[in-house]
Amino acid sequence: MDVVFTRTGERRYGVTVTGPGLDPRGMDPAPGYDEHIPHDLVHYVVEAELKLSGGLYGRAAENGGGFLLLGDLPGRRERGRRQRRVKKRDAHLRRRDHAGAADMERSERLAALTDTEWRRRRAAARGDRRPPWVVPPEISAEDGRAIDRIMPRLDEVAARWNALEVGESLTFTWPHARPAT
């Protein structure tokens, strides 16, 4: 499965998921735009680096996930049928795999913690001080090890994302955390 993150505007990005046997899906605009690195890109790096097959992108690889169908569909009725099929597949994946729920929860938690820690470290490297009312989240030892493992990849991906012009993309092949293009 390929996951493509495209800078679609000055303050917009889109995500497209494609692959053999998969209905093309995506979001444009995708939520959580940030000038340094979009939220969904942080999610992808976390899930790929930690091989969380039950997270958003692991589910998308099994034709599930929370992405909307794309492409030239014959009409609203067919689009609705296909969207219901994706929802049914998601429900099946949730029932089949309790680890998926744990992976999804872990992905959400680690994406938020990693994003916060990445920004904190960047600010510290620049000599910026955080406002006194901002308290960093408490991070368990296990999450701290995972974040330390993810951080170098996030630095690499963020630099590549920031170098993109509007209309350019980063393409990843699941479950690899390094961009293919």
C-alpha distance (Angstrom), angle and dihedral (degrees) to the residues before:
residue distance angle dihedral
M1 . . .
D2 3.80 . .
V3 3.79 120.9 .
V4 3.80 113.7 -162.3
F5 3.82 122.4 -164.9
T6 3.81 110.1 -165.1
R7 3.78 127.8 -171.7
T8 3.82 96.5 -133.5
G9 3.80 98.9 175.5
E10 3.77 143.3 -6.8
R11 3.81 90.5 -76.6
R12 3.81 101.3 13.3
Y13 3.76 139.5 83.1
G14 3.78 137.4 178.1
V15 3.80 134.5 -151.0
T16 3.81 123.2 -147.5
V17 3.80 125.7 -172.7
T18 3.82 118.2 -162.0
G19 3.76 138.5 158.7
P20 3.79 146.3 129.9
G21 3.79 110.5 -52.4
L22 3.79 92.5 7.2
D23 3.78 126.6 114.3
P24 3.83 106.3 -123.0
R25 3.80 107.0 -106.2
G26 3.75 138.9 169.8
M27 3.78 151.8 130.7
D28 3.78 127.3 -105.8
P29 2.89 114.7 -159.2
A30 3.78 93.7 24.8
P31 3.82 118.9 -158.8
G32 3.77 125.5 -108.1
Y33 3.81 101.7 42.9
D34 3.78 113.5 -176.5
E35 3.78 128.1 174.8
H36 3.81 91.8 -129.3
I37 3.81 102.8 40.1
P38 3.83 130.4 -20.2
H39 3.78 119.9 -116.8
D40 3.83 94.8 -118.5
L41 3.80 90.4 52.2
V42 3.82 89.7 53.7
H43 3.82 87.3 49.8
Y44 3.79 91.3 51.4
V45 3.81 93.5 49.6
V46 3.83 91.8 48.0
E47 3.81 93.6 48.9
A48 3.82 95.0 43.0
E49 3.81 95.6 45.1
L50 3.82 92.1 48.6
K51 3.85 94.8 36.2
L52 3.82 93.0 -126.0
S53 3.81 98.5 176.7
G54 3.81 92.6 178.2
G55 3.79 94.8 56.5
L56 3.80 127.7 95.5
Y57 3.81 96.3 -76.5
G58 3.81 95.9 39.6
R59 3.80 88.2 54.4
A60 3.79 90.3 46.9
A61 3.82 88.7 55.4
E62 3.80 87.3 59.6
N63 3.83 90.7 50.5
G64 3.79 92.4 -97.6
G65 3.77 129.4 98.0
G66 3.76 134.3 101.8
F67 3.79 98.9 -73.7
L68 3.81 125.1 120.2
L69 3.78 121.2 -120.8
L70 3.80 115.7 -100.5
G71 3.75 136.1 -168.6
D72 3.76 139.6 54.8
L73 3.77 103.6 -33.9
P74 3.81 118.8 175.2
G75 3.79 94.1 -116.4
R76 3.76 149.6 -47.6
R77 3.80 93.0 -66.6
E78 3.81 93.3 54.8
R79 3.81 91.1 43.4
G80 3.82 88.7 53.2
R81 3.81 91.5 49.7
R82 3.76 92.4 50.2
Q83 3.81 92.2 45.5
R84 3.82 90.1 51.4
R85 3.82 88.6 50.3
V86 3.82 89.8 54.2
K87 3.83 90.9 49.2
K88 3.81 90.5 48.1
R89 3.81 89.2 50.3
D90 3.82 90.1 50.3
A91 3.80 90.6 51.5
H92 3.81 90.1 49.4
L93 3.81 91.3 50.2
R94 3.81 91.1 50.6
R95 3.80 92.9 49.9
R96 3.80 93.9 43.6
D97 3.74 98.2 49.4
H98 3.80 123.7 38.5
A99 3.82 87.8 178.9
G100 3.80 86.3 64.8
A101 3.79 90.7 65.2
A102 3.81 89.5 49.0
D103 3.82 90.5 47.8
M104 3.81 91.4 49.1
E105 3.81 91.9 49.3
R106 3.82 91.0 45.8
S107 3.79 90.9 47.9
E108 3.82 92.4 51.7
R109 3.81 92.6 46.6
L110 3.80 95.4 44.9
A111 3.80 93.8 43.8
A112 3.81 89.6 55.3
L113 3.82 94.1 43.3
T114 3.81 94.1 43.6
D115 3.80 92.5 47.9
T116 3.82 90.9 50.2
E117 3.81 93.6 45.3
W118 3.82 92.3 45.7
R119 3.81 90.2 54.1
R120 3.81 91.8 45.0
R121 3.81 91.6 52.3
R122 3.82 92.2 46.6
A123 3.81 90.8 50.8
A124 3.81 91.6 48.0
A125 3.82 90.9 49.9
R126 3.83 88.8 54.0
G127 3.80 90.7 47.7
D128 3.82 93.0 -112.9
R129 3.76 116.8 150.1
R130 3.75 121.9 -142.1
P131 3.77 117.8 -122.7
P132 3.83 110.6 -95.2
W133 3.83 92.4 -116.7
V134 3.83 93.0 58.7
V135 3.79 109.1 93.0
P136 3.81 116.2 -169.1
P137 3.79 113.8 -123.4
E138 3.77 118.9 -100.9
I139 3.80 109.6 -103.6
S140 3.81 122.9 -160.2
A141 3.80 119.3 -132.7
E142 3.83 91.0 -109.1
D143 3.81 92.7 50.3
G144 3.81 89.5 44.8
R145 3.81 91.1 56.9
A146 3.81 90.7 48.0
I147 3.81 91.3 48.9
D148 3.81 91.3 49.3
R149 3.81 88.6 52.0
I150 3.83 92.8 48.9
M151 3.81 98.0 42.7
P152 3.85 99.9 78.7
R153 3.81 90.9 49.8
L154 3.80 91.0 47.5
D155 3.81 89.9 51.6
E156 3.81 89.9 51.9
V157 3.82 94.8 46.3
A158 3.82 93.7 44.4
A159 3.81 90.8 53.5
R160 3.80 90.5 51.1
W161 3.82 91.8 45.9
N162 3.81 91.6 51.3
A163 3.81 90.9 51.9
L164 3.83 91.7 58.7
E165 3.78 121.8 105.9
V166 3.81 122.0 -146.3
G167 3.80 107.3 -72.0
E168 3.82 94.8 26.7
S169 3.81 124.1 113.0
L170 3.77 146.7 -158.1
T171 3.81 113.7 -139.5
F172 3.79 123.1 -159.3
T173 3.79 127.8 -173.7
W174 3.80 109.0 -141.4
P175 3.02 125.0 -86.5
H176 3.81 95.1 17.2
A177 3.79 117.2 102.0
R178 3.81 94.0 -157.3
P179 3.80 117.0 82.3
A180 3.81 115.2 -110.1
T181 3.83 89.5 -150.9
